[in-house]
Amino acid sequence: MPRIKFSEATLSTPSPASQTPALEHESVVTKFFRATEIDARMLGMIAALLLVWAIFDVWSGIISHDDGLLGGAFLTPRNLWTLLVQTSSIAVMSTGMVLLIVMRQIDLSVGSMLSLIAVGTAVLQVYQLAPALGVGHPAIWVLGVAACLALGTLIGAFNGFLVAYAKIPAFIVTLGGLIAYSGIAFLLAKGETVAPMDQTFEVFGGGIQASWLGPFWSWILAAAACCTIAYAVVNGRRQRIRFNFPLRPVWAEAFLIAIGSFAVLGTTWVMNSYPWPQGVMEDYAKTHNLVIPAGVENRDGSAICMAGEQVVHCLNGLMHYTGFSLPALIAIGVCLGMTFIATRTSFGRYVYATGGNPEAAELAGINTKWLTVKVFALMGFLVGVSSIISSARLNAATNALGQTNELYVIAATVIGGTSLAGGVGTIYGAMIGALVMQSIVSGMSLLNLPAASQNMVVGGVLVLAVYLDQQYRRRLK
């Protein structure tokens, strides 16, 4: 019987209680990883992300003649908040690309598909629904969102049908889609920018006040997330006891709860440290008849009040903070949902089994053709979600909206540890990979580097990620 490979996320590591005497001579680091069951590759990706952040912060500090790490423009609440918003669209699509590549498929058309979906929905809103229902009608944004999700799912299912039942290689099908979908988007938009989108629909882009959660609800969400982390670890221990599986040491589980809660609370603190942009503050002051004291603008774009006794009034009346943005929350929600699908459902297990060995999966009774259609349809659905975020953030749609997105999505997936050979990949890895990719792009844009240099770096990072993946797989053999 051929050997079936599964994702590292589905494999459990024995606890120290089950170790043999030969393992007693392991190093402290090895014992730590074995006890906590932390994926060493994930730590490597996080270390790479922090290194990228440090480099760009020091570099931007040197350029601005500032004091390096403490004075760079990259590691500021404003830039990190914006970075999460920019990453959301790519991160959402990367979660779907994980399952495709795990299954030994690929979708090169996601960028053009995003453009087509965004333009089609924009045309529906601007030229059809707004004149028929009236500008601002509450049904417009609902129909717009539904159209994005439905159109994306249909296009993805069409790609999957051609791959599974017409037996055309996925590379060819999606390469043709990359060209064709962009052309259809151009015809729909007539080469123009379709705008503006519905005002409520714009909330999904994160660029207006209504799409910011605010500090209070952000802290409430963070507290709920910490409780969820603790519950997940405790419940996991109960399940291991129930099925007589090896247990992690208590200290290891406490460490996992602590490190997860620290990450959640730290991210929330950064998001809550970014004040409203000055323009938003001015609009808010005019709406509420507040006097704006004389002041200067600091590095974060926030107003520093310099009007003596009016300082307190300025801080209380104008210094509001954004908290989490809706696009970032959508990306986090998609990550959690896709992780559940990939690790806790028969659908996810079938995907990994098929990617590990398609012939064995068919012999086991898995309908691999229908599974392929469903995975491509899921990819299309997620592209629809990303098109909502992208077009709402721009408040417009063009046929070039998703240009080169397919490269960033594939790069983020591979950087996140998904093997191009199939059978191995994690959703959280793709999310970290997307953040790494967007950090590189954002950092180079912050430094005003030429677009050609940015493309060279992104291409080099992708090749390096594939090389490291091959070296890792050779070590496992």
C-alpha positions in Angstrom: 0.0 0.0 0.0 1.5 3.4 -1.0 2.4 5.7 1.9 0.1 8.6 2.7 1.6 11.8 4.0 -0.3 14.2 6.2 0.3 17.8 7.4 2.5 18.4 10.3 -0.4 20.1 12.0 -2.2 16.7 12.1 0.7 14.9 13.8 1.1 14.8 17.5 4.4 14.6 19.3 4.9 12.2 22.2 5.0 13.8 25.7 8.1 13.4 27.8 6.3 10.7 29.8 6.3 8.4 26.8 10.0 8.9 25.9 12.4 6.0 25.8 15.7 6.0 27.7 17.5 7.0 24.5 15.7 10.3 24.5 17.0 11.3 28.0 20.2 12.7 26.4 18.3 15.2 24.3 19.3 18.8 24.6 17.1 21.3 26.6 15.9 22.9 23.4 14.8 19.6 21.8 13.0 18.6 25.0 11.3 22.0 25.1 10.0 21.6 21.5 9.0 18.0 22.2 7.1 19.0 25.4 5.3 22.1 23.9 4.8 20.5 20.5 5.6 23.9 18.9 6.4 23.8 15.2 10.0 24.8 14.8 9.3 26.1 11.3 6.7 28.4 12.6 9.2 29.9 15.0 11.6 30.3 12.1 9.0 32.3 10.2 8.2 34.5 13.1 11.9 35.1 13.6 12.2 36.0 9.9 9.3 38.4 10.3 10.8 40.1 13.3 14.1 40.4 11.5 12.4 42.0 8.5 10.7 44.5 10.8 13.9 45.4 12.6 15.8 45.9 9.3 13.2 48.3 7.9 12.8 50.2 11.1 16.6 50.7 11.5 16.9 51.6 7.8 14.0 54.1 7.9 15.6 55.6 11.1 18.9 56.0 9.4 17.4 57.7 6.3 15.5 60.1 8.5 18.6 60.8 10.6 16.9 59.4 13.6 18.0 57.0 16.3 17.5 53.7 14.6 15.4 51.1 16.4 13.7 53.6 18.7 13.2 56.2 16.0 12.4 54.3 12.8 9.1 54.9 10.9 8.3 51.2 10.4 7.6 50.0 14.0 5.0 52.6 14.8 1.4 52.0 15.6 0.3 53.8 12.5 2.4 51.7 10.1 1.7 48.3 11.9 -2.0 49.1 11.8 -1.9 49.9 8.1 0.2 46.8 7.5 -2.5 44.5 8.9 -5.1 46.2 6.7 -2.9 45.8 3.7 -2.2 42.2 4.5 -5.8 41.2 4.9 -6.7 40.6 1.3 -3.6 38.5 0.5 -3.9 36.6 3.7 -7.5 35.6 3.0 -6.7 34.2 -0.4 -3.5 32.5 1.0 -5.6 30.3 3.3 -7.4 28.8 0.2 -4.2 28.5 -1.7 -2.9 26.2 1.1 -5.5 23.6 0.4 -5.0 23.8 -3.3 -1.2 23.4 -3.2 -1.5 20.7 -0.5 -3.8 18.8 -3.0 -1.1 19.2 -5.7 -3.1 21.9 -7.6 -2.5 25.6 -8.1 -4.6 28.6 -9.1 -2.8 31.3 -11.1 -6.0 33.2 -11.8 -6.8 34.5 -8.3 -5.5 38.1 -9.1 -7.5 38.4 -12.4 -10.5 36.7 -10.7 -10.4 39.3 -7.9 -10.4 42.1 -10.6 -13.4 40.5 -12.4 -15.4 40.0 -9.2 -14.7 43.5 -8.0 -15.5 45.1 -11.3 -18.7 43.0 -11.8 -19.9 43.9 -8.3 -19.0 47.6 -8.7 -21.0 47.8 -12.0 -23.9 46.1 -10.3 -23.9 48.6 -7.4 -23.1 51.8 -9.4 -25.0 51.3 -12.6 -27.8 48.9 -11.7 -28.8 48.9 -8.0 -28.1 52.6 -7.2 -30.4 54.0 -10.0 -33.1 51.4 -9.3 -33.2 51.4 -5.5 -31.7 54.8 -4.8 -28.3 55.8 -3.5 -27.7 54.5 0.0 -30.4 51.9 0.0 -29.6 49.3 2.7 -30.1 46.4 0.2 -27.3 47.6 -2.1 -24.4 46.5 0.1 -26.1 43.2 1.0 -26.6 42.4 -2.7 -23.1 43.6 -3.4 -21.5 41.3 -0.8 -23.7 38.3 -1.9 -22.7 38.9 -5.6 -19.0 38.9 -4.7 -19.3 35.6 -2.8 -21.6 33.9 -5.3 -19.6 35.0 -8.4 -16.3 33.9 -6.8 -17.7 30.5 -5.9 -19.0 30.0 -9.4 -15.8 30.9 -11.1 -13.8 28.7 -8.7 -16.1 25.8 -9.3 -15.8 26.3 -13.1 -12.0 26.1 -12.8 -12.3 23.0 -10.7 -14.7 21.3 -13.1 -12.2 21.9 -16.0 -9.4 20.4 -13.9 -11.2 17.5 -12.4 -13.6 16.3 -15.1 -12.2 17.8 -18.3 -8.7 16.7 -17.0 -7.0 19.9 -18.1 -3.9 20.6 -15.9 -4.6 23.2 -13.3 -1.6 25.2 -14.4 -3.1 25.6 -17.9 -6.7 26.2 -16.8 -5.8 28.9 -14.3 -3.2 30.5 -16.6 -5.9 30.8 -19.2 -8.1 32.3 -16.5 -5.4 34.8 -15.5 -5.6 36.2 -19.1 -9.3 35.8 -19.8 -10.7 37.1 -16.5 -8.7 40.2 -16.7 -10.0 40.8 -20.2 -13.6 40.3 -19.1 -13.0 42.8 -16.3 -11.7 45.3 -18.8 -14.8 44.9 -21.0 -17.2 45.3 -18.0 -15.4 48.4 -16.8 -14.9 49.7 -20.3 -11.4 50.6 -19.3 -12.6 53.0 -16.6 -12.6 53.1 -12.9 -16.0 52.2 -11.5 -16.8 54.3 -8.4 -18.0 55.2 -5.8 -19.1 52.1 -4.0 -22.0 52.0 -1.6 -21.3 53.9 1.6 -22.0 50.9 3.8 -20.1 48.6 1.6 -17.1 50.9 2.1 -17.0 49.8 5.7 -15.4 46.5 4.7 -12.3 48.4 3.5 -11.1 49.7 6.9 -10.7 53.2 5.7 -13.5 54.9 7.5 -14.4 55.4 11.1 -17.3 52.9 11.0 -14.9 50.1 10.2 -12.8 50.6 13.4 -13.7 48.6 16.4 -12.4 51.1 19.0 -10.3 50.4 22.1 -13.1 49.3 24.4 -14.4 46.5 22.1 -10.9 45.7 21.0 -10.0 44.9 24.6 -13.2 42.9 25.0 -12.4 40.9 21.9 -8.8 40.4 23.2 -10.1 39.1 26.6 -12.5 36.7 24.8 -9.6 35.5 22.6 -7.4 34.8 25.7 -10.2 32.9 27.3 -10.7 30.9 24.1 -7.0 30.0 24.0 -7.1 28.8 27.6 -10.2 26.8 27.0 -8.8 25.2 23.8 -5.7 24.0 25.7 -7.6 22.7 28.7 -10.2 21.0 26.4 -7.4 19.5 24.3 -5.9 18.0 27.5 -9.3 16.5 28.4 -9.6 15.0 25.0 -6.2 13.4 25.2 -7.1 11.9 28.6 -10.4 10.6 27.1 -8.7 8.8 24.2 -5.6 7.8 26.2 -3.2 10.0 24.2 0.1 11.2 25.5 -0.2 14.4 27.6 1.9 17.5 27.5 3.5 18.6 30.8 1.4 21.1 32.7 4.1 23.7 32.5 4.1 23.3 28.7 0.4 23.9 28.5 0.6 26.9 30.8 3.4 28.3 28.6 1.2 27.9 25.5 -1.6 29.8 27.2 0.7 32.5 28.4 2.5 33.0 25.0 -0.8 33.0 23.1 -2.4 35.5 25.5 0.7 37.7 25.3 0.6 37.8 21.5 -3.1 38.7 21.6 -2.8 41.4 24.2 0.4 42.9 22.6 -1.3 43.1 19.2 -4.4 44.7 20.7 -2.2 47.3 22.6 -0.5 48.3 19.3 -3.9 48.6 17.5 -5.3 50.7 20.3 -2.3 53.0 20.2 -3.0 54.3 16.7 -5.1 57.5 17.0 -7.6 58.6 14.4 -5.9 60.4 11.4 -5.9 64.1 11.6 -8.5 64.5 8.8 -10.9 62.3 10.6 -10.4 64.2 13.8 -11.1 67.5 12.1 -14.3 66.1 10.6 -15.3 64.7 13.9 -14.6 68.1 15.6 -16.7 70.0 13.0 -19.6 67.5 13.4 -19.6 67.9 17.2 -18.8 71.6 17.3 -15.4 71.1 19.0 -12.6 73.7 18.8 -9.4 72.3 17.4 -6.4 73.8 19.4 -3.3 74.9 17.6 -0.8 72.1 17.4 1.7 70.2 15.3 1.6 66.8 13.8 3.8 64.0 15.1 5.3 61.0 13.4 2.1 59.0 13.8 0.0 61.6 12.0 -1.8 62.5 15.3 -2.2 66.0 16.6 0.0 67.2 19.5 -2.0 69.9 21.2 -0.1 73.0 22.2 -2.8 75.3 23.5 -2.2 75.3 27.2 -5.5 74.9 29.1 -7.1 73.4 26.0 -4.8 70.4 26.0 -7.1 68.4 28.2 -10.1 69.3 26.1 -8.2 68.3 22.9 -7.3 64.9 24.3 -10.7 64.2 25.6 -12.6 65.5 22.6 -10.3 64.5 19.7 -7.8 61.9 20.6 -9.8 58.8 19.7 -8.1 55.6 18.8 -8.9 53.1 16.1 -8.5 49.7 17.6 -8.9 46.7 15.3 -10.1 47.3 11.7 -12.8 45.2 10.1 -10.5 43.8 7.3 -8.1 42.5 10.0 -11.0 40.9 11.9 -12.2 39.3 8.7 -8.8 37.9 7.9 -8.5 36.5 11.5 -12.0 35.0 11.3 -11.2 33.4 7.9 -7.9 32.0 9.4 -9.8 30.4 12.3 -12.5 29.0 10.1 -10.1 27.6 7.5 -8.0 26.1 10.3 -11.1 24.3 11.6 -11.9 23.1 8.2 -8.4 21.8 7.5 -7.9 20.1 10.8 -11.3 19.2 12.3 -13.4 18.0 9.3 -13.4 15.0 7.0 -13.1 17.4 4.1 -9.8 18.7 5.4 -8.5 15.2 6.1 -9.5 14.1 2.6 -7.6 17.1 1.1 -4.4 16.2 2.9 -4.8 12.5 2.2 -5.3 13.2 -1.5 -2.3 15.5 -1.6 -0.1 13.0 0.2 -1.0 10.2 -2.3 -3.8 10.6 -4.8 -3.9 7.0 -5.9 -4.1 5.7 -2.3 -6.9 8.3 -1.6 -8.9 7.0 -4.5 -8.4 3.4 -3.4 -9.7 4.5 0.1 -12.9 5.6 -1.5 -12.4 9.4 -1.7 -14.1 11.1 -4.7 -11.0 13.1 -5.6 -12.7 14.7 -8.7 -15.6 16.2 -6.7 -13.1 17.1 -3.9 -11.1 19.0 -6.5 -14.2 21.0 -7.6 -15.0 21.8 -4.0 -11.5 23.0 -3.2 -11.4 25.3 -6.2 -14.9 26.6 -5.4 -13.7 27.4 -1.8 -10.7 29.2 -3.3 -13.1 31.3 -5.5 -15.3 32.1 -2.4 -12.2 33.4 -0.6 -11.2 35.5 -3.6 -14.7 36.9 -3.4 -14.1 37.9 0.2 -10.8 39.5 -0.8 -12.5 41.4 -3.6 -14.9 42.9 -1.0 -12.0 44.1 1.1 -9.9 45.4 -1.8 -12.7 47.3 -3.6 -14.1 48.7 -0.4 -10.7 49.9 0.7 -10.1 51.7 -2.6 -13.8 52.7 -2.8 -13.6 51.8 -6.5 -12.9 48.9 -8.8 -10.6 48.6 -11.9 -9.5 45.7 -14.1 -6.0 46.1 -12.5 -7.2 45.9 -8.9 -5.8 42.3 -8.4 -2.8 42.6 -10.7 0.1 40.4 -9.5 -1.9 39.3 -6.5 -1.5 35.7 -7.6 2.2 35.9 -7.2 2.0 37.3 -3.7 -0.6 34.7 -2.7 1.5 31.8 -3.9 4.7 33.3 -2.4 3.0 33.8 1.0 1.7 30.2 0.9 5.1 28.8 0.1 6.9 31.0 2.6 4.4 29.8 5.2 5.7 26.2 4.8 3.3 24.7 2.3 5.1 22.2 0.2 4.7 22.4 -3.6 5.1 18.6 -3.6 1.7 18.4 -1.8 0.5 16.9 1.4 2.0 19.4 3.8 0.9 22.9 4.8 -0.8 24.9 7.5 -3.3 27.8 7.5 -1.5 29.8 10.2 1.8 29.4 8.3 0.2 31.0 5.2 -1.1 33.9 7.3 2.4 34.5 8.7 3.8 34.2 5.2 1.4 36.8 3.9 2.5 39.1 6.7 6.1 38.6 5.8 5.4 39.3 2.1 3.4 42.4 2.8 6.0 43.6 5.4 8.7 43.4 2.7 6.5 45.3 0.1 5.4 47.9 2.7 8.9 48.4 4.0 10.4 49.0 0.5 7.5 51.4 -0.3 8.2 53.3 3.0 11.9 53.6 1.9 10.8 54.8 -1.6 12.7 52.0 -3.3 12.0 51.6 -7.1 9.2 49.2 -8.1 11.8 47.2 -10.1 13.8 46.6 -6.9 10.6 45.5 -5.0 9.8 42.9 -7.7 13.4 41.6 -7.6 13.3 41.2 -3.8 9.8 39.5 -3.8 11.0 37.1 -6.6 14.2 36.3 -4.7 12.3 35.6 -1.5 10.0 33.2 -3.3 12.9 31.2 -4.8 14.6 31.2 -1.4 11.5 29.9 0.3 11.2 27.0 -2.2 14.9 26.2 -1.7 14.5 26.0 2.0 11.4 23.9 1.7 13.4 21.4 -0.4 16.2 21.3 2.0 13.8 20.7 4.9 12.1 17.8 3.0 15.4 16.2 2.3 16.3 16.2 6.0 13.0 14.4 6.8 13.8 11.5 4.3 
